[in-house]
Amino acid sequence: MDLKIFGEIIREKRSALRLNQNELSEKSGVAIKTIHSIELGKGNPAIKTILRLFDILELDLIVIASKP
């Protein structure tokens, strides 16, 4: 997934839940700098970070694996 699109999804869902970045940081345990970077489409967040955010933001992660 394009990191910029991923960041937009995170930001839009956070806004829909009426959370600011600080509140999301407190609830998820993810540093506010990390959330800011993700929302800007920068960095390469660890799966653990993504799962923490998805849990608070009520998002599902679906993985589709294919053979190369």
PyMOL Python script that loads the backbone (N, CA, C, O; Angstrom):
from pymol import cmd

cmd.read_pdbstr("""\
ATOM      1  N   MET A   1       0.843  -1.180   0.000  1.00  0.00           N
ATOM      2  CA  MET A   1       0.000   0.000   0.000  1.00  0.00           C
ATOM      3  C   MET A   1       0.886   1.240   0.000  1.00  0.00           C
ATOM      4  O   MET A   1       1.924   1.273   0.660  1.00  0.00           O
ATOM      5  N   ASP A   2       0.480   2.219  -0.719  1.00  0.00           N
ATOM      6  CA  ASP A   2       1.166   3.504  -0.748  1.00  0.00           C
ATOM      7  C   ASP A   2       1.079   4.140   0.644  1.00  0.00           C
ATOM      8  O   ASP A   2      -0.010   4.248   1.208  1.00  0.00           O
ATOM      9  N   LEU A   3       2.224   4.560   1.197  1.00  0.00           N
ATOM     10  CA  LEU A   3       2.241   5.122   2.548  1.00  0.00           C
ATOM     11  C   LEU A   3       1.449   6.420   2.661  1.00  0.00           C
ATOM     12  O   LEU A   3       0.902   6.720   3.722  1.00  0.00           O
ATOM     13  N   LYS A   4       1.383   7.183   1.591  1.00  0.00           N
ATOM     14  CA  LYS A   4       0.611   8.426   1.622  1.00  0.00           C
ATOM     15  C   LYS A   4      -0.880   8.120   1.771  1.00  0.00           C
ATOM     16  O   LYS A   4      -1.576   8.765   2.555  1.00  0.00           O
ATOM     17  N   ILE A   5      -1.362   7.139   1.022  1.00  0.00           N
ATOM     18  CA  ILE A   5      -2.769   6.733   1.122  1.00  0.00           C
ATOM     19  C   ILE A   5      -3.048   6.145   2.498  1.00  0.00           C
ATOM     20  O   ILE A   5      -4.080   6.429   3.106  1.00  0.00           O
ATOM     21  N   PHE A   6      -2.123   5.324   2.985  1.00  0.00           N
ATOM     22  CA  PHE A   6      -2.254   4.735   4.318  1.00  0.00           C
ATOM     23  C   PHE A   6      -2.387   5.843   5.368  1.00  0.00           C
ATOM     24  O   PHE A   6      -3.246   5.774   6.246  1.00  0.00           O
ATOM     25  N   GLY A   7      -1.537   6.854   5.270  1.00  0.00           N
ATOM     26  CA  GLY A   7      -1.583   7.978   6.202  1.00  0.00           C
ATOM     27  C   GLY A   7      -2.901   8.730   6.144  1.00  0.00           C
ATOM     28  O   GLY A   7      -3.424   9.158   7.173  1.00  0.00           O
ATOM     29  N   GLU A   8      -3.435   8.891   4.945  1.00  0.00           N
ATOM     30  CA  GLU A   8      -4.724   9.570   4.781  1.00  0.00           C
ATOM     31  C   GLU A   8      -5.844   8.776   5.445  1.00  0.00           C
ATOM     32  O   GLU A   8      -6.740   9.355   6.059  1.00  0.00           O
ATOM     33  N   ILE A   9      -5.795   7.462   5.323  1.00  0.00           N
ATOM     34  CA  ILE A   9      -6.806   6.602   5.951  1.00  0.00           C
ATOM     35  C   ILE A   9      -6.753   6.762   7.465  1.00  0.00           C
ATOM     36  O   ILE A   9      -7.789   6.905   8.114  1.00  0.00           O
ATOM     37  N   ILE A  10      -5.549   6.737   8.025  1.00  0.00           N
ATOM     38  CA  ILE A  10      -5.380   6.886   9.473  1.00  0.00           C
ATOM     39  C   ILE A  10      -5.919   8.248   9.921  1.00  0.00           C
ATOM     40  O   ILE A  10      -6.675   8.326  10.890  1.00  0.00           O
ATOM     41  N   ARG A  11      -5.537   9.310   9.227  1.00  0.00           N
ATOM     42  CA  ARG A  11      -5.958  10.663   9.596  1.00  0.00           C
ATOM     43  C   ARG A  11      -7.481  10.816   9.502  1.00  0.00           C
ATOM     44  O   ARG A  11      -8.106  11.387  10.396  1.00  0.00           O
ATOM     45  N   GLU A  12      -8.073  10.306   8.419  1.00  0.00           N
ATOM     46  CA  GLU A  12      -9.521  10.430   8.236  1.00  0.00           C
ATOM     47  C   GLU A  12     -10.293   9.667   9.306  1.00  0.00           C
ATOM     48  O   GLU A  12     -11.293  10.163   9.824  1.00  0.00           O
ATOM     49  N   LYS A  13      -9.836   8.473   9.637  1.00  0.00           N
ATOM     50  CA  LYS A  13     -10.525   7.679  10.660  1.00  0.00           C
ATOM     51  C   LYS A  13     -10.366   8.323  12.034  1.00  0.00           C
ATOM     52  O   LYS A  13     -11.312   8.350  12.821  1.00  0.00           O
ATOM     53  N   ARG A  14      -9.172   8.844  12.324  1.00  0.00           N
ATOM     54  CA  ARG A  14      -8.940   9.536  13.593  1.00  0.00           C
ATOM     55  C   ARG A  14      -9.884  10.726  13.711  1.00  0.00           C
ATOM     56  O   ARG A  14     -10.494  10.940  14.758  1.00  0.00           O
ATOM     57  N   SER A  15     -10.002  11.490  12.647  1.00  0.00           N
ATOM     58  CA  SER A  15     -10.893  12.658  12.638  1.00  0.00           C
ATOM     59  C   SER A  15     -12.352  12.243  12.794  1.00  0.00           C
ATOM     60  O   SER A  15     -13.115  12.899  13.503  1.00  0.00           O
ATOM     61  N   ALA A  16     -12.738  11.163  12.137  1.00  0.00           N
ATOM     62  CA  ALA A  16     -14.118  10.675  12.228  1.00  0.00           C
ATOM     63  C   ALA A  16     -14.473  10.269  13.657  1.00  0.00           C
ATOM     64  O   ALA A  16     -15.621  10.395  14.082  1.00  0.00           O
ATOM     65  N   LEU A  17     -13.477   9.783  14.389  1.00  0.00           N
ATOM     66  CA  LEU A  17     -13.690   9.401  15.788  1.00  0.00           C
ATOM     67  C   LEU A  17     -13.495  10.584  16.734  1.00  0.00           C
ATOM     68  O   LEU A  17     -13.576  10.438  17.953  1.00  0.00           O
ATOM     69  N   ARG A  18     -13.240  11.750  16.157  1.00  0.00           N
ATOM     70  CA  ARG A  18     -13.047  12.989  16.916  1.00  0.00           C
ATOM     71  C   ARG A  18     -11.896  12.889  17.917  1.00  0.00           C
ATOM     72  O   ARG A  18     -11.995  13.330  19.062  1.00  0.00           O
ATOM     73  N   LEU A  19     -10.813  12.298  17.445  1.00  0.00           N
ATOM     74  CA  LEU A  19      -9.594  12.207  18.249  1.00  0.00           C
ATOM     75  C   LEU A  19      -8.544  13.120  17.642  1.00  0.00           C
ATOM     76  O   LEU A  19      -8.429  13.214  16.420  1.00  0.00           O
ATOM     77  N   ASN A  20      -7.778  13.793  18.491  1.00  0.00           N
ATOM     78  CA  ASN A  20      -6.628  14.508  17.962  1.00  0.00           C
ATOM     79  C   ASN A  20      -5.419  13.575  18.061  1.00  0.00           C
ATOM     80  O   ASN A  20      -5.514  12.494  18.642  1.00  0.00           O
ATOM     81  N   GLN A  21      -4.305  13.986  17.504  1.00  0.00           N
ATOM     82  CA  GLN A  21      -3.125  13.115  17.488  1.00  0.00           C
ATOM     83  C   GLN A  21      -2.661  12.778  18.901  1.00  0.00           C
ATOM     84  O   GLN A  21      -2.224  11.656  19.158  1.00  0.00           O
ATOM     85  N   ASN A  22      -2.750  13.732  19.810  1.00  0.00           N
ATOM     86  CA  ASN A  22      -2.322  13.486  21.186  1.00  0.00           C
ATOM     87  C   ASN A  22      -3.197  12.421  21.854  1.00  0.00           C
ATOM     88  O   ASN A  22      -2.688  11.541  22.547  1.00  0.00           O
ATOM     89  N   GLU A  23      -4.501  12.504  21.645  1.00  0.00           N
ATOM     90  CA  GLU A  23      -5.413  11.517  22.228  1.00  0.00           C
ATOM     91  C   GLU A  23      -5.158  10.129  21.652  1.00  0.00           C
ATOM     92  O   GLU A  23      -5.163   9.139  22.383  1.00  0.00           O
ATOM     93  N   LEU A  24      -4.936  10.057  20.345  1.00  0.00           N
ATOM     94  CA  LEU A  24      -4.634   8.767  19.720  1.00  0.00           C
ATOM     95  C   LEU A  24      -3.329   8.208  20.270  1.00  0.00           C
ATOM     96  O   LEU A  24      -3.212   7.004  20.502  1.00  0.00           O
ATOM     97  N   SER A  25      -2.361   9.071  20.476  1.00  0.00           N
ATOM     98  CA  SER A  25      -1.081   8.655  21.037  1.00  0.00           C
ATOM     99  C   SER A  25      -1.269   8.063  22.435  1.00  0.00           C
ATOM    100  O   SER A  25      -0.735   6.997  22.743  1.00  0.00           O
ATOM    101  N   GLU A  26      -2.028   8.760  23.273  1.00  0.00           N
ATOM    102  CA  GLU A  26      -2.267   8.289  24.639  1.00  0.00           C
ATOM    103  C   GLU A  26      -3.008   6.956  24.659  1.00  0.00           C
ATOM    104  O   GLU A  26      -2.663   6.066  25.437  1.00  0.00           O
ATOM    105  N   LYS A  27      -4.014   6.814  23.816  1.00  0.00           N
ATOM    106  CA  LYS A  27      -4.820   5.590  23.802  1.00  0.00           C
ATOM    107  C   LYS A  27      -4.072   4.393  23.218  1.00  0.00           C
ATOM    108  O   LYS A  27      -4.271   3.258  23.653  1.00  0.00           O
ATOM    109  N   SER A  28      -3.215   4.649  22.237  1.00  0.00           N
ATOM    110  CA  SER A  28      -2.544   3.555  21.528  1.00  0.00           C
ATOM    111  C   SER A  28      -1.154   3.234  22.067  1.00  0.00           C
ATOM    112  O   SER A  28      -0.638   2.137  21.852  1.00  0.00           O
ATOM    113  N   GLY A  29      -0.552   4.194  22.767  1.00  0.00           N
ATOM    114  CA  GLY A  29       0.824   4.002  23.218  1.00  0.00           C
ATOM    115  C   GLY A  29       1.842   4.257  22.116  1.00  0.00           C
ATOM    116  O   GLY A  29       3.025   3.959  22.281  1.00  0.00           O
ATOM    117  N   VAL A  30       1.391   4.804  21.000  1.00  0.00           N
ATOM    118  CA  VAL A  30       2.267   5.132  19.872  1.00  0.00           C
ATOM    119  C   VAL A  30       2.666   6.601  20.007  1.00  0.00           C
ATOM    120  O   VAL A  30       1.815   7.459  20.242  1.00  0.00           O
ATOM    121  N   ALA A  31       3.944   6.887  19.859  1.00  0.00           N
ATOM    122  CA  ALA A  31       4.439   8.255  20.007  1.00  0.00           C
ATOM    123  C   ALA A  31       3.748   9.202  19.031  1.00  0.00           C
ATOM    124  O   ALA A  31       3.479   8.843  17.885  1.00  0.00           O
ATOM    125  N   ILE A  32       3.469  10.403  19.497  1.00  0.00           N
ATOM    126  CA  ILE A  32       2.798  11.392  18.656  1.00  0.00           C
ATOM    127  C   ILE A  32       3.622  11.708  17.411  1.00  0.00           C
ATOM    128  O   ILE A  32       3.055  11.952  16.346  1.00  0.00           O
ATOM    129  N   LYS A  33       4.952  11.706  17.525  1.00  0.00           N
ATOM    130  CA  LYS A  33       5.810  11.942  16.354  1.00  0.00           C
ATOM    131  C   LYS A  33       5.596  10.859  15.306  1.00  0.00           C
ATOM    132  O   LYS A  33       5.595  11.135  14.106  1.00  0.00           O
ATOM    133  N   THR A  34       5.418   9.631  15.766  1.00  0.00           N
ATOM    134  CA  THR A  34       5.189   8.513  14.853  1.00  0.00           C
ATOM    135  C   THR A  34       3.844   8.668  14.149  1.00  0.00           C
ATOM    136  O   THR A  34       3.746   8.465  12.939  1.00  0.00           O
ATOM    137  N   ILE A  35       2.820   9.023  14.900  1.00  0.00           N
ATOM    138  CA  ILE A  35       1.495   9.231  14.311  1.00  0.00           C
ATOM    139  C   ILE A  35       1.555  10.346  13.278  1.00  0.00           C
ATOM    140  O   ILE A  35       0.999  10.222  12.187  1.00  0.00           O
ATOM    141  N   HIS A  36       2.226  11.429  13.625  1.00  0.00           N
ATOM    142  CA  HIS A  36       2.371  12.557  12.702  1.00  0.00           C
ATOM    143  C   HIS A  36       3.058  12.109  11.412  1.00  0.00           C
ATOM    144  O   HIS A  36       2.607  12.447  10.317  1.00  0.00           O
ATOM    145  N   SER A  37       4.139  11.356  11.539  1.00  0.00           N
ATOM    146  CA  SER A  37       4.872  10.870  10.358  1.00  0.00           C
ATOM    147  C   SER A  37       4.009   9.955   9.498  1.00  0.00           C
ATOM    148  O   SER A  37       3.997  10.071   8.272  1.00  0.00           O
ATOM    149  N   ILE A  38       3.286   9.047  10.148  1.00  0.00           N
ATOM    150  CA  ILE A  38       2.415   8.123   9.415  1.00  0.00           C
ATOM    151  C   ILE A  38       1.364   8.904   8.632  1.00  0.00           C
ATOM    152  O   ILE A  38       1.124   8.625   7.457  1.00  0.00           O
ATOM    153  N   GLU A  39       0.743   9.876   9.281  1.00  0.00           N
ATOM    154  CA  GLU A  39      -0.306  10.647   8.616  1.00  0.00           C
ATOM    155  C   GLU A  39       0.230  11.464   7.445  1.00  0.00           C
ATOM    156  O   GLU A  39      -0.517  11.791   6.522  1.00  0.00           O
ATOM    157  N   LEU A  40       1.509  11.793   7.478  1.00  0.00           N
ATOM    158  CA  LEU A  40       2.135  12.509   6.363  1.00  0.00           C
ATOM    159  C   LEU A  40       2.635  11.559   5.275  1.00  0.00           C
ATOM    160  O   LEU A  40       3.147  11.996   4.244  1.00  0.00           O
ATOM    161  N   GLY A  41       2.482  10.256   5.517  1.00  0.00           N
ATOM    162  CA  GLY A  41       2.936   9.272   4.537  1.00  0.00           C
ATOM    163  C   GLY A  41       4.429   9.049   4.568  1.00  0.00           C
ATOM    164  O   GLY A  41       5.019   8.599   3.585  1.00  0.00           O
ATOM    165  N   LYS A  42       5.046   9.364   5.704  1.00  0.00           N
ATOM    166  CA  LYS A  42       6.495   9.200   5.842  1.00  0.00           C
ATOM    167  C   LYS A  42       6.801   8.050   6.787  1.00  0.00           C
ATOM    168  O   LYS A  42       5.943   7.607   7.550  1.00  0.00           O
ATOM    169  N   GLY A  43       8.034   7.579   6.723  1.00  0.00           N
ATOM    170  CA  GLY A  43       8.460   6.509   7.611  1.00  0.00           C
ATOM    171  C   GLY A  43       7.987   5.154   7.133  1.00  0.00           C
ATOM    172  O   GLY A  43       7.359   5.022   6.083  1.00  0.00           O
ATOM    173  N   ASN A  44       8.300   4.162   7.925  1.00  0.00           N
ATOM    174  CA  ASN A  44       7.929   2.787   7.626  1.00  0.00           C
ATOM    175  C   ASN A  44       7.498   2.138   8.943  1.00  0.00           C
ATOM    176  O   ASN A  44       8.303   1.467   9.589  1.00  0.00           O
ATOM    177  N   PRO A  45       6.237   2.329   9.350  1.00  0.00           N
ATOM    178  CA  PRO A  45       5.805   1.863  10.666  1.00  0.00           C
ATOM    179  C   PRO A  45       5.862   0.344  10.802  1.00  0.00           C
ATOM    180  O   PRO A  45       5.580  -0.395   9.859  1.00  0.00           O
ATOM    181  N   ALA A  46       6.229  -0.091  11.983  1.00  0.00           N
ATOM    182  CA  ALA A  46       6.266  -1.520  12.300  1.00  0.00           C
ATOM    183  C   ALA A  46       4.843  -2.065  12.355  1.00  0.00           C
ATOM    184  O   ALA A  46       3.899  -1.327  12.638  1.00  0.00           O
ATOM    185  N   ILE A  47       4.697  -3.343  12.087  1.00  0.00           N
ATOM    186  CA  ILE A  47       3.370  -3.966  12.117  1.00  0.00           C
ATOM    187  C   ILE A  47       2.740  -3.816  13.503  1.00  0.00           C
ATOM    188  O   ILE A  47       1.525  -3.651  13.615  1.00  0.00           O
ATOM    189  N   LYS A  48       3.555  -3.873  14.551  1.00  0.00           N
ATOM    190  CA  LYS A  48       3.048  -3.704  15.915  1.00  0.00           C
ATOM    191  C   LYS A  48       2.411  -2.317  16.078  1.00  0.00           C
ATOM    192  O   LYS A  48       1.363  -2.184  16.710  1.00  0.00           O
ATOM    193  N   THR A  49       3.035  -1.307  15.515  1.00  0.00           N
ATOM    194  CA  THR A  49       2.509   0.057  15.563  1.00  0.00           C
ATOM    195  C   THR A  49       1.195   0.146  14.796  1.00  0.00           C
ATOM    196  O   THR A  49       0.227   0.735  15.276  1.00  0.00           O
ATOM    197  N   ILE A  50       1.169  -0.431  13.624  1.00  0.00           N
ATOM    198  CA  ILE A  50      -0.047  -0.424  12.804  1.00  0.00           C
ATOM    199  C   ILE A  50      -1.193  -1.108  13.545  1.00  0.00           C
ATOM    200  O   ILE A  50      -2.315  -0.602  13.553  1.00  0.00           O
ATOM    201  N   LEU A  51      -0.922  -2.243  14.162  1.00  0.00           N
ATOM    202  CA  LEU A  51      -1.962  -2.973  14.881  1.00  0.00           C
ATOM    203  C   LEU A  51      -2.493  -2.181  16.069  1.00  0.00           C
ATOM    204  O   LEU A  51      -3.695  -2.198  16.335  1.00  0.00           O
ATOM    205  N   ARG A  52      -1.618  -1.491  16.781  1.00  0.00           N
ATOM    206  CA  ARG A  52      -2.061  -0.655  17.908  1.00  0.00           C
ATOM    207  C   ARG A  52      -3.009   0.443  17.424  1.00  0.00           C
ATOM    208  O   ARG A  52      -4.059   0.680  18.020  1.00  0.00           O
ATOM    209  N   LEU A  53      -2.622   1.106  16.337  1.00  0.00           N
ATOM    210  CA  LEU A  53      -3.462   2.175  15.798  1.00  0.00           C
ATOM    211  C   LEU A  53      -4.787   1.628  15.284  1.00  0.00           C
ATOM    212  O   LEU A  53      -5.841   2.205  15.551  1.00  0.00           O
ATOM    213  N   PHE A  54      -4.742   0.520  14.548  1.00  0.00           N
ATOM    214  CA  PHE A  54      -5.960  -0.074  14.000  1.00  0.00           C
ATOM    215  C   PHE A  54      -6.918  -0.474  15.112  1.00  0.00           C
ATOM    216  O   PHE A  54      -8.132  -0.348  14.953  1.00  0.00           O
ATOM    217  N   ASP A  55      -6.395  -0.953  16.232  1.00  0.00           N
ATOM    218  CA  ASP A  55      -7.237  -1.355  17.355  1.00  0.00           C
ATOM    219  C   ASP A  55      -8.023  -0.152  17.883  1.00  0.00           C
ATOM    220  O   ASP A  55      -9.238  -0.236  18.063  1.00  0.00           O
ATOM    221  N   ILE A  56      -7.346   0.945  18.127  1.00  0.00           N
ATOM    222  CA  ILE A  56      -7.998   2.144  18.650  1.00  0.00           C
ATOM    223  C   ILE A  56      -8.929   2.768  17.608  1.00  0.00           C
ATOM    224  O   ILE A  56      -9.997   3.276  17.951  1.00  0.00           O
ATOM    225  N   LEU A  57      -8.527   2.729  16.349  1.00  0.00           N
ATOM    226  CA  LEU A  57      -9.312   3.355  15.281  1.00  0.00           C
ATOM    227  C   LEU A  57     -10.414   2.450  14.730  1.00  0.00           C
ATOM    228  O   LEU A  57     -11.130   2.825  13.802  1.00  0.00           O
ATOM    229  N   GLU A  58     -10.540   1.254  15.311  1.00  0.00           N
ATOM    230  CA  GLU A  58     -11.582   0.303  14.906  1.00  0.00           C
ATOM    231  C   GLU A  58     -11.480  -0.049  13.426  1.00  0.00           C
ATOM    232  O   GLU A  58     -12.480  -0.098  12.711  1.00  0.00           O
ATOM    233  N   LEU A  59     -10.251  -0.293  12.987  1.00  0.00           N
ATOM    234  CA  LEU A  59      -9.987  -0.700  11.610  1.00  0.00           C
ATOM    235  C   LEU A  59      -9.550  -2.157  11.594  1.00  0.00           C
ATOM    236  O   LEU A  59      -8.953  -2.639  12.556  1.00  0.00           O
ATOM    237  N   ASP A  60      -9.841  -2.852  10.516  1.00  0.00           N
ATOM    238  CA  ASP A  60      -9.417  -4.238  10.339  1.00  0.00           C
ATOM    239  C   ASP A  60      -8.247  -4.295   9.372  1.00  0.00           C
ATOM    240  O   ASP A  60      -8.188  -3.544   8.399  1.00  0.00           O
ATOM    241  N   LEU A  61      -7.327  -5.190   9.653  1.00  0.00           N
ATOM    242  CA  LEU A  61      -6.196  -5.418   8.760  1.00  0.00           C
ATOM    243  C   LEU A  61      -6.440  -6.734   8.035  1.00  0.00           C
ATOM    244  O   LEU A  61      -6.603  -7.778   8.666  1.00  0.00           O
ATOM    245  N   ILE A  62      -6.465  -6.680   6.726  1.00  0.00           N
ATOM    246  CA  ILE A  62      -6.665  -7.877   5.909  1.00  0.00           C
ATOM    247  C   ILE A  62      -5.413  -8.085   5.077  1.00  0.00           C
ATOM    248  O   ILE A  62      -4.969  -7.183   4.367  1.00  0.00           O
ATOM    249  N   VAL A  63      -4.851  -9.277   5.171  1.00  0.00           N
ATOM    250  CA  VAL A  63      -3.634  -9.602   4.434  1.00  0.00           C
ATOM    251  C   VAL A  63      -3.975 -10.634   3.374  1.00  0.00           C
ATOM    252  O   VAL A  63      -4.590 -11.659   3.667  1.00  0.00           O
ATOM    253  N   ILE A  64      -3.578 -10.362   2.158  1.00  0.00           N
ATOM    254  CA  ILE A  64      -3.778 -11.305   1.063  1.00  0.00           C
ATOM    255  C   ILE A  64      -2.402 -11.727   0.579  1.00  0.00           C
ATOM    256  O   ILE A  64      -1.635 -10.914   0.064  1.00  0.00           O
ATOM    257  N   ALA A  65      -2.102 -12.984   0.747  1.00  0.00           N
ATOM    258  CA  ALA A  65      -0.796 -13.498   0.342  1.00  0.00           C
ATOM    259  C   ALA A  65      -0.920 -14.187  -1.014  1.00  0.00           C
ATOM    260  O   ALA A  65      -1.923 -14.834  -1.314  1.00  0.00           O
ATOM    261  N   SER A  66       0.102 -14.034  -1.806  1.00  0.00           N
ATOM    262  CA  SER A  66       0.131 -14.713  -3.097  1.00  0.00           C
ATOM    263  C   SER A  66       1.525 -15.257  -3.338  1.00  0.00           C
ATOM    264  O   SER A  66       2.508 -14.748  -2.799  1.00  0.00           O
ATOM    265  N   LYS A  67       1.598 -16.278  -4.140  1.00  0.00           N
ATOM    266  CA  LYS A  67       2.899 -16.851  -4.470  1.00  0.00           C
ATOM    267  C   LYS A  67       3.574 -15.963  -5.503  1.00  0.00           C
ATOM    268  O   LYS A  67       2.919 -15.440  -6.405  1.00  0.00           O
ATOM    269  N   PRO A  68       4.891 -15.793  -5.370  1.00  0.00           N
ATOM    270  CA  PRO A  68       5.611 -14.949  -6.341  1.00  0.00           C
ATOM    271  C   PRO A  68       5.636 -15.552  -7.732  1.00  0.00           C
ATOM    272  O   PRO A  68       6.202 -14.960  -8.652  1.00  0.00           O
TER     273      PRO A  68
END
""", "prot")
cmd.dss("prot")
cmd.show_as("cartoon", "prot")
cmd.util.cbc("prot")
cmd.orient("prot")
